[in-house]
Amino acid sequence: MLKRLAPAKINLFLEVESKRKDGYHNITTLFLKVGLYDRLFFKKTDKGITLKCRHSLIPDDPRKNLVYQAASLMREGLSKEKGIEIHLEKNIPVGAGLGGGSSDAAATLLALNDIWGLKLSTKELFSLGKKLGADVPLFLMPDAVVLAKGIGDRLTPQKVRKKFWIVLINPGIFISTKDIYKALPGNLTKTGFDVKLLIHALQNADIDLIGKTLFNRLESVVFKKQKLLAKVKQKVSALGVRAVLMSGSGSVIFGILRKREEAIGIKRELQGICKVMVVKSL
């Protein structure tokens, strides 16, 4: 049996540049992978694809799951004798802006490339990943900090050696990314936030500057629909966390801190209000 870990991500920067004719949006986003993982277990079988996962928000029909779809893509053109049984253990919250589904799909592509001895190149795996979702290629990369453009598939690794402690505050609200992008206003005004300055701040572990340059275009749209999230962000800021933002399309709010003790202290303050996890950047 082969075991793979699928890490979560947070978006430190997310600007929506324009809407495309194909319905997608051109974006600029900065990903940071963090030490929160789903676990996947793979076992070769004689034929077919079996996916097992116990989670209330995971569809009963496995064919609707990105892990199953990734396995189906890998199996195309192979002998019908190639089979796999996959157990998915979910630890990354679903519909929370942490990329768990995309990460699981990428882990499946990498695992089956090994277990079935397919010897697909990185380029070929990226091509398959793009068919599954815009964020999947990110998780095929080993890098912790990645700048993405286009629909999120033009990826450039960033050299950030500094590690940070992250508090992930999960209000337990499922948010549809598709619905949030639909609710974006047609005319997007430029904000002046600079992702290059944010990358510089990360490289120098300048928490104050990180806090000033974090940006998420989707935040205002989500906060109008889910006022609780705005209150959670205000609460975290009031506790003295200078770098606070919503990840992706939500609903997780994160805070960046230098020391584990600081992160644990924030978690203690928020106990009973929201589910809080303390993780480290990769």
C-alpha positions in Angstrom: 0.0 0.0 0.0 1.3 3.4 -1.0 0.6 6.5 1.3 0.6 10.1 0.1 0.1 13.4 1.9 -1.8 16.2 0.2 -1.1 19.6 1.7 -3.4 22.6 2.0 -2.7 26.1 0.6 -3.6 29.6 1.4 -3.8 32.6 -0.9 -1.7 35.5 0.3 -2.7 37.5 -2.7 -5.6 37.2 -5.1 -6.4 39.8 -7.8 -9.0 39.2 -10.5 -7.7 40.8 -13.6 -10.5 40.2 -16.1 -13.2 37.7 -17.2 -12.4 35.5 -20.1 -14.6 34.4 -23.0 -14.5 30.8 -21.8 -16.1 31.9 -18.5 -12.9 31.7 -16.4 -11.2 34.7 -14.9 -7.6 35.8 -15.4 -6.0 36.2 -12.0 -2.8 36.9 -10.2 -2.5 34.9 -7.0 0.3 34.0 -4.6 0.0 30.5 -3.0 1.6 29.4 0.2 1.4 25.7 1.1 0.9 24.8 4.8 1.4 21.8 7.0 -2.2 20.6 7.0 -2.7 17.4 5.1 -5.3 15.0 3.7 -4.0 11.4 3.6 -4.5 9.1 0.7 -3.8 5.3 0.6 -3.4 3.5 -2.7 -3.6 -0.3 -3.2 -3.3 -2.0 -6.6 -6.2 -4.2 -7.6 -7.1 -6.4 -10.6 -9.5 -3.9 -12.2 -11.6 -0.9 -11.7 -11.4 2.2 -9.4 -12.7 2.1 -5.9 -12.7 5.3 -3.7 -13.6 5.2 -0.1 -14.0 8.3 2.0 -16.0 9.0 5.2 -16.9 12.6 5.2 -20.3 14.3 5.3 -19.5 16.8 2.6 -18.0 14.4 0.2 -20.5 13.2 -2.5 -21.7 9.6 -2.2 -21.1 9.1 -5.9 -17.3 8.7 -6.1 -17.4 9.8 -9.8 -18.0 13.4 -8.6 -14.8 13.4 -6.6 -11.6 14.8 -8.1 -9.6 11.9 -6.8 -11.8 9.4 -8.7 -11.6 11.7 -11.8 -7.8 11.9 -11.5 -7.6 8.1 -11.4 -9.9 7.8 -14.4 -7.7 10.1 -16.4 -4.6 8.1 -15.5 -6.3 4.9 -16.4 -7.4 6.0 -19.9 -5.6 3.9 -22.6 -4.3 1.4 -20.0 -5.1 -2.3 -19.8 -8.4 -3.0 -18.0 -6.4 -5.2 -15.7 -5.0 -2.0 -14.1 -7.1 -1.3 -11.0 -6.7 0.8 -7.8 -8.4 1.0 -4.4 -8.1 4.5 -2.8 -8.8 5.5 0.8 -9.1 9.2 1.3 -8.8 10.6 4.8 -10.0 14.2 4.9 -8.4 16.6 7.3 -8.5 19.8 5.1 -11.9 21.5 5.5 -14.2 21.2 2.4 -15.3 24.4 0.6 -13.0 26.5 2.8 -10.6 28.0 0.3 -7.7 25.7 1.2 -7.5 23.7 -2.0 -8.0 20.3 -0.5 -9.8 18.7 -3.5 -7.1 20.0 -5.9 -4.3 18.8 -3.7 -5.9 15.3 -3.4 -6.2 15.1 -7.2 -2.5 16.0 -7.6 -1.5 13.5 -5.1 -3.5 10.8 -6.9 -1.8 11.7 -10.3 1.7 11.5 -8.7 0.9 8.2 -6.8 -0.6 6.4 -9.8 2.3 7.5 -12.0 4.5 5.6 -9.6 2.3 2.7 -8.6 1.4 1.8 -12.2 4.9 2.6 -13.5 3.6 5.0 -16.2 6.7 7.2 -16.3 4.7 10.3 -17.3 6.8 13.5 -17.5 6.1 16.6 -15.4 4.7 18.3 -18.5 2.3 15.4 -19.1 1.1 15.4 -15.5 0.6 19.2 -15.6 -1.6 18.7 -18.7 -3.7 16.1 -16.9 -3.9 18.3 -13.8 -5.3 21.3 -15.9 -8.1 19.1 -17.1 -9.2 18.5 -13.5 -8.9 22.1 -12.2 -6.9 25.3 -12.3 -5.3 24.7 -8.9 -4.2 21.1 -9.5 -0.9 21.9 -11.2 0.2 23.9 -8.2 0.2 20.8 -6.1 2.2 18.9 -8.6 5.1 21.3 -7.8 7.4 20.7 -4.8 7.7 24.5 -4.1 6.0 26.0 -1.0 5.5 29.5 -2.5 4.2 29.9 -6.0 3.0 32.9 -8.0 0.2 32.0 -10.4 -1.3 34.0 -13.4 -3.7 33.3 -16.2 -6.5 31.1 -14.7 -4.0 30.1 -12.0 -2.1 27.7 -14.3 0.9 29.8 -15.2 3.1 29.1 -12.3 6.4 30.6 -11.1 8.1 29.3 -7.9 9.3 31.9 -5.5 12.3 31.6 -3.2 11.1 32.2 0.3 13.2 30.3 2.9 11.5 31.9 6.0 8.9 29.8 7.7 5.8 31.2 9.4 3.3 30.0 11.9 -0.3 30.2 10.6 -3.6 30.1 12.4 -6.4 28.8 10.3 -9.8 29.9 11.6 -12.6 27.8 10.2 -16.2 29.2 10.8 -17.6 26.0 9.3 -19.3 27.6 6.3 -19.2 25.9 2.9 -18.7 28.5 0.1 -19.0 27.8 -3.6 -16.1 29.3 -5.5 -18.2 29.3 -8.7 -20.9 31.4 -7.0 -18.4 33.9 -5.7 -16.8 34.5 -9.0 -20.3 34.9 -10.6 -21.1 37.6 -8.0 -18.0 39.7 -8.9 -18.9 43.2 -10.3 -18.3 43.6 -14.0 -16.0 46.6 -13.7 -13.1 45.9 -11.4 -11.1 48.9 -10.2 -7.4 48.5 -9.6 -6.4 48.7 -5.9 -2.7 49.4 -6.2 -1.7 46.4 -4.1 1.7 45.0 -5.3 2.4 41.2 -5.2 6.1 41.8 -5.8 6.2 43.9 -2.6 4.5 41.1 -0.7 7.0 38.5 -2.0 9.8 40.9 -0.8 8.1 41.1 2.6 7.9 37.3 2.9 11.6 36.9 2.0 12.5 39.3 4.8 9.9 37.9 7.2 8.6 41.5 7.6 5.2 40.8 9.3 4.2 44.4 9.3 4.7 44.7 5.5 3.1 41.3 4.9 0.0 42.6 6.7 -0.1 45.7 4.6 0.4 43.9 1.2 -1.9 40.9 1.7 -4.9 41.2 -0.6 -7.9 39.2 -1.7 -10.3 40.6 -4.3 -13.0 38.0 -3.4 -13.0 39.0 0.3 -15.5 41.9 -0.1 -17.9 39.8 -2.2 -17.8 37.0 0.3 -18.2 39.3 3.3 -21.4 40.8 1.9 -22.9 37.3 1.7 -21.4 36.0 4.9 -21.1 38.8 7.5 -19.8 36.4 10.1 -16.6 36.1 8.2 -16.0 39.9 8.4 -16.6 39.7 12.1 -14.1 36.8 12.5 -11.4 38.8 10.6 -12.0 41.8 12.8 -11.8 39.7 15.9 -8.4 38.2 14.8 -7.1 41.6 14.0 -8.3 42.9 17.4 -6.2 40.2 19.1 -3.1 41.8 17.6 -2.5 39.7 14.5 -1.2 42.2 11.9 -1.3 39.9 8.9 -4.9 38.6 8.4 -6.8 37.6 5.3 -9.5 35.3 3.9 -8.0 32.4 1.8 -9.3 31.9 -1.8 -13.1 32.2 -1.9 -13.4 31.4 1.8 -14.5 30.5 4.3 -11.2 30.1 6.2 -9.6 33.2 7.7 -5.9 33.0 8.4 -3.4 34.9 10.4 0.4 34.9 9.9 2.7 35.0 13.0 6.4 34.6 13.7 6.3 32.3 16.6 4.4 29.2 17.5 3.6 30.5 21.0 1.9 33.5 19.4 -0.2 31.3 17.2 -1.2 29.0 20.2 -2.2 32.1 22.1 -4.5 33.2 19.3 -6.0 29.7 19.1 -6.7 29.8 22.9 -8.5 33.2 22.6 -10.7 31.9 19.8 -11.7 28.6 21.4 -15.4 28.2 21.5 -16.0 30.7 18.7 -14.6 28.9 15.7 -12.5 25.8 14.9 -8.9 26.9 14.9 -5.8 25.0 13.7 -2.2 26.0 14.1 0.1 25.0 11.2 3.5 25.9 9.8 4.3 27.1 6.3 6.1 24.5 4.2 
